[in-house]
Amino acid sequence: MKNKQSRTKPDTSTSYEHLRTALLRVALEQSTASGPDSISFRELARRLGVTTAAPYYHFRDKAELLLLLAVEGFSLLLQRLKEASARALTPEEKTAAVIRAYIEFGRRERGYYGIMFHRDVIRPENIPLLEGPAAICFDLACSVIAQANPALSGSQTFERAIAAWTFLHGMLILSASGPLARRLAPELEEEFAIRTCNSILRN
């Protein structure tokens, strides 16, 4: 009688991580195409050909998935801002470069940008996880503003950074939804944003 061969349990760690990564990427694609609210575990499972329960093995709920993508987004934004600042030579050029980089990120990375400021992400309990890359982005902006406007105090720099960020965020939202594009040609938005931010920073 032949001995039965022992069967080794297959290593599922690779496929587990692969599916987790795939869920994040497909969710990002969905956000880019139709916005964060269009993301659902059921749709992600359908697109990846897995059971509707599969996403719950990787994420507690949709909010957790969005939070992870938001952290990715802020990290990517930080990288883009650093690169833009490093390429510029003068303080004024750095200011303009950072403004352009922020606008370009909001346009090209719509999937990330919509998630980064989504209501399910900016909850108080999520702030500690978001604070790392998001805070460094803000600190970089404050540093660039201070270099270009050395007469400003620390509190003045902080206040102007908040005002400029608020303006840029609002401009991106209005541009993406259409109202701004009907009144200001998209190719003119960057220069308009730079002039407006410089006005905010100097007043």
C-alpha positions as CSV (number, residue, x, y, z in Angstrom):
1,M,0.0,0.0,0.0
2,K,1.3,3.4,-1.0
3,N,1.7,6.0,1.7
4,K,-0.4,9.0,1.2
5,Q,1.7,12.0,0.3
6,S,1.5,14.8,2.9
7,R,0.0,17.9,1.5
8,T,1.6,21.3,2.3
9,K,-0.7,24.1,3.0
10,P,-0.1,26.7,0.3
11,D,1.4,30.1,1.3
12,T,-1.4,32.5,0.8
13,S,0.4,35.6,2.1
14,T,1.4,36.7,-1.4
15,S,-2.1,36.5,-2.8
16,Y,-3.5,38.1,0.3
17,E,-1.2,41.2,-0.2
18,H,-1.9,41.2,-3.9
19,L,-5.6,41.4,-3.4
20,R,-5.2,44.1,-0.8
21,T,-3.1,46.2,-3.2
22,A,-5.6,45.5,-6.0
23,L,-8.5,46.7,-3.9
24,L,-6.7,49.9,-3.2
25,R,-5.8,50.5,-6.8
26,V,-9.3,49.7,-8.1
27,A,-10.8,52.0,-5.5
28,L,-8.5,54.8,-6.6
29,E,-9.5,54.2,-10.2
30,Q,-13.2,54.4,-9.2
31,S,-12.6,57.6,-7.3
32,T,-10.8,59.1,-10.3
33,A,-13.6,58.2,-12.7
34,S,-16.7,59.0,-10.5
35,G,-15.6,60.4,-7.2
36,P,-15.1,58.8,-3.7
37,D,-18.8,58.3,-3.1
38,S,-19.0,55.9,-6.0
39,I,-16.7,53.4,-4.3
40,S,-18.4,50.3,-2.8
41,F,-17.0,47.0,-1.6
42,R,-19.6,45.2,-3.8
43,E,-18.3,47.0,-6.9
44,L,-14.7,46.5,-6.0
45,A,-15.3,42.8,-5.5
46,R,-17.2,42.5,-8.8
47,R,-14.4,44.2,-10.8
48,L,-11.8,41.9,-9.2
49,G,-13.8,38.8,-9.5
50,V,-13.9,38.0,-5.8
51,T,-16.6,37.4,-3.3
52,T,-18.4,40.4,-1.8
53,A,-17.0,39.4,1.6
54,A,-13.4,39.5,0.4
55,P,-12.7,43.2,0.9
56,Y,-13.7,42.9,4.6
57,Y,-10.8,40.5,5.2
58,H,-8.5,43.5,4.3
59,F,-10.4,46.6,5.5
60,R,-12.8,47.1,8.4
61,D,-15.0,49.2,6.1
62,K,-15.0,51.7,3.3
63,A,-13.8,54.5,5.6
64,E,-10.7,52.6,6.5
65,L,-9.9,52.0,2.8
66,L,-10.4,55.7,2.1
67,L,-8.2,56.7,5.0
68,L,-5.3,54.6,3.7
69,L,-5.6,56.1,0.2
70,A,-5.8,59.6,1.8
71,V,-2.5,59.0,3.6
72,E,-1.0,57.8,0.3
73,G,-2.3,60.9,-1.4
74,F,-0.8,63.4,1.1
75,S,2.5,61.5,0.9
76,L,2.4,61.8,-2.9
77,L,1.5,65.5,-2.7
78,L,4.4,66.1,-0.3
79,Q,6.8,64.5,-2.8
80,R,5.5,66.7,-5.6
81,L,5.8,69.9,-3.5
82,K,9.3,69.1,-2.4
83,E,10.4,68.4,-6.0
84,A,8.8,71.6,-7.2
85,S,10.5,73.6,-4.5
86,A,13.9,72.0,-5.1
87,R,13.8,72.9,-8.8
88,A,13.2,76.6,-8.2
89,L,16.0,79.0,-7.4
90,T,14.6,82.2,-5.9
91,P,12.0,82.5,-3.0
92,E,9.5,84.0,-5.5
93,E,10.1,81.1,-7.9
94,K,9.6,78.6,-5.1
95,T,6.3,80.2,-4.2
96,A,5.0,80.0,-7.8
97,A,6.4,76.5,-8.2
98,V,4.7,75.2,-5.1
99,I,1.4,76.8,-6.1
100,R,1.6,75.2,-9.6
101,A,2.5,71.8,-8.1
102,Y,-0.5,71.9,-5.8
103,I,-2.9,72.8,-8.7
104,E,-1.3,70.2,-10.9
105,F,-1.7,67.5,-8.2
106,G,-5.4,68.4,-7.7
107,R,-6.0,68.1,-11.4
108,R,-4.0,65.1,-12.3
109,E,-4.6,63.1,-9.1
110,R,-8.4,63.7,-8.9
111,G,-8.9,60.3,-7.4
112,Y,-6.5,61.0,-4.5
113,Y,-7.5,64.6,-4.1
114,G,-11.2,63.8,-3.7
115,I,-10.4,61.1,-1.1
116,M,-8.0,63.3,0.9
117,F,-10.7,65.7,1.9
118,H,-13.7,63.4,1.9
119,R,-16.0,63.6,4.9
120,D,-15.3,60.0,5.9
121,V,-11.6,60.7,6.0
122,I,-11.4,64.0,7.9
123,R,-12.9,62.7,11.1
124,P,-11.3,63.6,14.4
125,E,-10.2,60.0,15.1
126,N,-8.3,59.9,11.8
127,I,-6.3,63.1,12.3
128,P,-3.3,61.4,14.0
129,L,-2.7,59.2,11.0
130,L,-3.2,62.0,8.5
131,E,-1.2,64.5,10.5
132,G,2.2,63.2,9.4
133,P,2.3,63.9,5.7
134,A,-0.4,66.6,5.8
135,A,1.4,68.6,8.5
136,I,4.7,68.3,6.6
137,C,3.0,69.6,3.4
138,F,1.7,72.6,5.4
139,D,5.1,73.2,7.1
140,L,6.8,73.2,3.7
141,A,4.3,75.8,2.4
142,C,4.9,78.0,5.5
143,S,8.7,77.7,4.9
144,V,8.4,78.8,1.3
145,I,6.1,81.7,2.3
146,A,8.5,82.8,5.0
147,Q,11.5,82.8,2.6
148,A,9.6,84.9,0.1
149,N,8.1,87.3,2.8
150,P,10.8,87.6,5.5
151,A,9.0,90.5,7.2
152,L,6.1,88.3,8.2
153,S,5.9,87.0,11.8
154,G,5.3,83.3,12.5
155,S,1.6,83.9,13.1
156,Q,1.3,86.0,10.0
157,T,2.9,83.3,7.9
158,F,0.6,80.7,9.4
159,E,-2.5,82.8,8.7
160,R,-1.5,83.5,5.1
161,A,-0.7,79.9,4.5
162,I,-4.2,78.9,5.7
163,A,-5.8,81.6,3.5
164,A,-3.8,80.6,0.4
165,W,-4.6,76.9,0.9
166,T,-8.3,77.7,1.3
167,F,-8.3,79.7,-1.9
168,L,-6.4,77.0,-3.9
169,H,-8.7,74.2,-2.6
170,G,-11.8,76.1,-3.4
171,M,-10.5,77.0,-6.9
172,L,-9.8,73.3,-7.6
173,I,-13.2,72.2,-6.4
174,L,-15.0,74.9,-8.5
175,S,-12.8,74.1,-11.5
176,A,-13.5,70.4,-11.3
177,S,-17.2,70.8,-10.9
178,G,-17.5,73.2,-13.9
179,P,-18.6,76.6,-12.6
180,L,-15.2,78.2,-12.6
181,A,-14.3,76.8,-16.1
182,R,-17.2,78.6,-17.6
183,R,-15.8,81.9,-16.3
184,L,-12.1,81.5,-16.3
185,A,-10.3,79.5,-19.1
186,P,-8.4,76.5,-17.6
187,E,-5.2,77.6,-19.2
188,L,-5.4,80.9,-17.2
189,E,-6.1,79.3,-13.8
190,E,-2.5,78.8,-12.8
191,E,-1.4,82.4,-13.4
192,F,-4.6,83.7,-11.8
193,A,-3.9,81.5,-8.8
194,I,-0.3,82.7,-8.5
195,R,-1.3,86.4,-8.6
196,T,-4.1,85.8,-6.1
197,C,-1.9,83.9,-3.7
198,N,0.9,86.5,-3.9
199,S,-1.7,89.1,-3.1
200,I,-2.9,87.1,-0.1
201,L,0.7,86.6,1.1
202,R,1.7,90.2,0.8
203,N,-1.4,91.8,2.4
